[in-house]
Each structure stands twice: as C-alpha cells, then as structure tokens.
Amino acid sequence: MTDTANTATLPEKVDPSTLTELRSEGPDHVLIDVRTPAEFESEHLDGAINIPLDTLKEDPERIASEIDAPPVLVCRSGTRASQAAETLTQAGIDGQRVMEGGMLAWLQSQQDRDLVRGRERWDIERQVRFVAGLLVLIGVLASLAWPPALALSGFVGAGLVFAAATNTCAMGMALAKMPWNGTAEQCDVDMAVQRLARR
C-alpha cells in the first residue's frame, strides 16, 4: 500500500470554528461524542450523541449501519475521536471528521457556545494522572520500608511510556469502567443504535 493510499483513509480534522460553520449549514452530519457517559454529562455540545469509544469498539459494523450522514467525532482532546474514526473506517464508514483538540479546543475558542452543562466530573485523562501519580508516590514511600516496592513506580512509569508510544491507555480504559464514571443512562451497543435511529 502506498503512502497516498494511507493518507486517503485519514479522517479530516476540523477546528471548532469550522465545526460551528458545519452546524449552521444544516443537519448533513452526525455529531458523535466518544467520551464516557460521565464526561458527556459534565459538558457536551448541543445535539451530540454519546457513544463511548469502548461501546463503539464492541460492534462497530452494527453501529456504522445506523450512521446515515458523515460523522463528526468529538472527545476531550482528539485522541479517542481519532481512534473512533479509525474503527469506523474499518467498519466501512467514509468521510468522517475529527474535531481537532476536542472539547478542550472548543472551550478555549467557542467558550459556552452550544454547550450543555451538567454535573461536573473529572475527565478520564485527569483521573489517569491522579492514579498514576498516586501509585508512583506509594511505590516511593513504601520503598523506604521495603525497597522492592520501588518496582511499583517503575511499572507505572513503563506503562506511561507504553501508553504514549502506542497512543493507547490501559489505565484510562479501566478507569472508564469504574462506577463513578457511570451515569443513570449508560450506553451499550443497543442504546447506541437507538440513539442514532432517533436522530
């Protein structure tokens, strides 16, 4: 496969101002937020459909069959949205776009425009930083009494390096499944299909 073929499948990146223009032009796209339900509940763009990345990856072909317009994918910073775009490409969806910089970029440039706010929660990336930092601290302090405990800090460091190199995060995926990251309205594949069908 040539480099040209590889770049042809890459999703188009749109900045928040371009997304605002798209939204004003009419409903010729579907806005999918791939963050956890708790992150979505905290704040999301008006009209967005919440289909968490984990749910999307469970049965991408079934979810893709309900997408009737080019999707615009949103997450916190753009990383999960890019992963969702790759998954949808493999499921046969073309023309998807990723909001570059995610909700962080939207909040910086558009502020409260088209924003729906709910109960504030820590996003997954903040939780990962907290848990990783806490585990390193525990490893260092415990090693003062039992030197082998320092291996915990090394293990966490190695995990962070691997996460950066592969652009994945096992700790983040595990935290996303924790009860405090849930809401009254969870989203499984059936619910995702229903949300798309009601659009």
N, C-alpha and C positions, 0 to 999 in steps of 0.2 A: 504494500500500500504506500502511496506517495505522501509526501508532506501535504500536498494540496488536498488530497482526499481526507487527511486527518483534520485539517482546518475547516473543511466544509461541514463537518458534523459538530463543530464547536458552537455552543449557543451564543446568540448575540447578547452583548451586555448593554444594558440601558441604565442611564443615571436617573436620579429621582425626577429631574425636570422633564426628561423625555417620557418617563412613565406618566407624569401629570398630563402631558400632551396626549398620550395614547388614551388615557382615561377620559379626556374631554372629547375625543373624537367619536366615542361610542363603544358599544359592547362587542367589539370584534376580537376580544381576547378574554382569557380567564385568568384571574389573579389567584395564585396558589401560594399560601404561606406554609412552609415546611418545618416550622419550629414546633416545639412541644405545645400541647394544649395550654399549659400554664403560661408559657411565654406569650402565646397568642392572646390569652385572656388579659394579660397585663396591658398590651397595646398592640393594635394591628390596623392595617389600612382598611377603610370602609369598603365593603364589598369583597374582601378577600375570603377565600375558602381555606380552612385549616385542614391540611392533610400532612401530618408529621412525616418526616423522612423515613422513619422506621416503618410506618404504615405503608408508605408508597413502595418501599422495597419488598414488602411481603408478597404483593401480587400486582406488579406494575402493568402487566398486559391488561388485566381487568380494569384497573383504574384508567389506563390510557384509552380504553374503548369508550369511556364516558366523556372524554375531553373533546368538545366539539368546536373549539376555537384555539388559536395559538396561545399556549400558556405563558404567563409571566410569573417566574418563580422568585419568591422572597424568603429570606431568613434574617438572621441578626446581622451577619457581616458579608454574606455572599458565598461562604464555603459550602454550607449544606444545600443551598439553592443550586450551586454548580453540580454537586453530587446528584441531586434530584434530576437535573437536566440530562446528565449522562444516563441515568436509569431510564428516563422517558425516551431518550434516543434509542436505546437498546430495545425498548418496547414498541418502537415504530412511530413515535411522535416526532415531527419535524417542526422547525420554526419557533421553538421555544426561546424565551429570553430570560435572562437573569438580571435582577436589579443589582447593579454594581454597588458594593458597600452595604447592601441590605438595609435593615431598619436604622442602623447607626447613621448611614448616609442620609436617609430620609429625615431623621430627626435633626440633623445638622443643617440641611438645606431647606426643607419644607416645614420644619418645626411641627406645629399641631394641625397642619392642613390635612384633611381627610383622615384624621387619626381617631380611632375609637379606643378609649382608655378604660381599663378595669382595675381589678385588684393587682397591686404591684408585687412582682416576684423577682427573684434573682434569675437571670438568664443562665443557660447551661454553661456557657464559657466562664462566667463568673464563679459558678459552683465548682467547675474543674480547677480553676486557680486556687480556690479556697481549700478544697480537699487535697490537692497535690501539695500545697504549701504546708497544710496541717500534717500530712504524712511525713514529709521531709523533716519538719520540726520534731515530731515524735521520734523519728529514727535517730536524729542527732542527740536529743535529750536522753533517750533510752540507752544510747551507746555509752553514755557516761558511767552507767552502772553495769551494762552488759555490752561490750564492744561489738559483738556480731550484729547488734541491732542496727548498726550503721548501714547494713546491706539494704534495709528498707528504703533509705534515702537514695541509695544508688539505683535501686529498682525503679523508683518513681522517676528519677532523672532519665534513665534509659527509656522508660515509657513515653516521656515527653518528647525525647529526641525522635523516637519511632513515630509518634503521632505527627510531628512536624514533617518528617521525611515522607510519610505516606499520605498526608493530608486527611487522616482519619483520627478518631479519638475513642478508644475503647472505654475510657473512664466517662466520657461525655455520653456515650450510648447507654452505659449502665446507669448513670445518674438520671437520664431521661425517663427511665422506667420506674424510678422511685416514687412512692406515694405522694410526696409533697410536690412533685411535678405534674400531678394529675389534676383534673378538674371534674366537676359533676358530669360534664359532657366529654367523654373520651372519644377517640376516633379509631375504629378498626376499619378494615377494608370495606365491609358492608356500609358503614356510616360514610366513608369517603365517597363511595359510589352514589349513595343517596344525596349527599351534598352537591355533587356535580350534576346529578339529574335534576335537582330543584333549581339550579342556577337560572 
